[in-house]
Amino acid sequence: MTKRYKFRFFGSVQGVGFRYTARHAANRYRLTGYVKNEYDGSVTCEVQGNEAEIDAFITTVRNGRYIEISSMDRTSLPVEEDERSFEVRY
């Protein structure tokens, strides 16, 4: 069953390759959505796909070489039926 979540990551998450790690992980697990840096130093990410793949995505991002997530918020969202890719937003 397809799910969609909005994540907000805090910690050492900007300037450490977070967005590109997220894009690589999303493509690896065939997820759609986006990732974006926020002005307050956090990173917002919306991810859509199978629950197991989303969990694997989070694990992969957490294990990024320079990424240090101190906390993370997770919110359920409605599925976007027409979404077909994962993008880095600026």
C-alpha positions as CSV (number, residue, x, y, z in Angstrom):
1,M,0.0,0.0,0.0
2,T,1.3,3.4,-1.0
3,K,2.0,5.9,1.8
4,R,3.2,9.5,1.8
5,Y,5.0,11.2,4.6
6,K,6.5,14.6,5.2
7,F,9.8,14.5,7.2
8,R,11.6,17.4,8.8
9,F,15.2,16.6,9.8
10,F,17.2,18.6,12.3
11,G,20.9,18.5,13.2
12,S,23.9,18.5,10.9
13,V,21.8,18.2,7.7
14,Q,22.9,21.1,5.5
15,G,26.2,21.3,3.7
16,V,26.8,17.6,4.2
17,G,25.3,16.1,1.0
18,F,22.0,15.3,2.6
19,R,19.8,16.2,-0.4
20,Y,21.9,14.1,-2.8
21,T,22.0,11.2,-0.4
22,A,18.2,11.4,-0.1
23,R,17.8,11.6,-3.9
24,H,20.1,8.5,-4.4
25,A,18.2,6.6,-1.7
26,A,14.8,7.5,-3.1
27,N,15.8,6.3,-6.6
28,R,17.3,3.2,-5.1
29,Y,14.0,2.3,-3.3
30,R,11.8,3.6,-6.2
31,L,10.2,6.4,-4.1
32,T,8.8,9.7,-5.3
33,G,8.7,13.1,-3.7
34,Y,11.2,15.9,-3.0
35,V,13.9,17.1,-0.6
36,K,14.6,20.8,0.2
37,N,16.8,22.8,2.5
38,E,15.0,25.2,4.8
39,Y,16.1,28.7,6.0
40,D,16.3,27.6,9.6
41,G,19.0,24.9,8.9
42,S,16.6,22.0,8.7
43,V,15.7,19.8,5.7
44,T,12.2,19.0,4.6
45,C,11.5,15.9,2.6
46,E,8.2,14.4,1.3
47,V,8.5,10.7,0.4
48,Q,5.9,8.5,-1.2
49,G,6.0,4.7,-1.7
50,N,5.8,1.4,0.1
51,E,6.2,1.6,3.9
52,A,9.1,-0.8,4.0
53,E,11.0,1.2,1.3
54,I,10.3,4.4,3.1
55,D,11.8,2.9,6.3
56,A,14.8,1.7,4.3
57,F,15.2,5.2,2.8
58,I,15.3,6.7,6.3
59,T,17.9,4.2,7.4
60,T,20.1,5.0,4.4
61,V,19.9,8.7,4.9
62,R,20.6,8.3,8.6
63,N,23.8,6.4,7.7
64,G,25.0,9.1,5.3
65,R,28.8,9.7,5.8
66,Y,28.6,13.3,7.3
67,I,24.9,13.4,8.1
68,E,24.0,13.7,11.8
69,I,20.3,13.8,12.5
70,S,19.5,15.0,16.0
71,S,15.7,14.8,15.6
72,M,13.1,14.1,13.0
73,D,9.4,15.0,12.6
74,R,7.1,12.7,10.6
75,T,3.6,13.6,9.3
76,S,1.2,11.5,7.2
77,L,0.0,13.2,4.0
78,P,-2.4,12.2,1.3
79,V,-0.9,10.2,-1.6
80,E,-0.2,12.2,-4.8
81,E,-1.3,9.8,-7.5
82,D,0.4,11.5,-10.5
83,E,3.8,11.9,-9.0
84,R,6.5,10.0,-10.9
85,S,9.9,11.1,-9.6
86,F,12.0,12.4,-6.7
87,E,13.6,15.8,-7.0
88,V,15.9,18.1,-5.2
89,R,14.3,21.5,-4.7
90,Y,16.1,24.7,-4.2
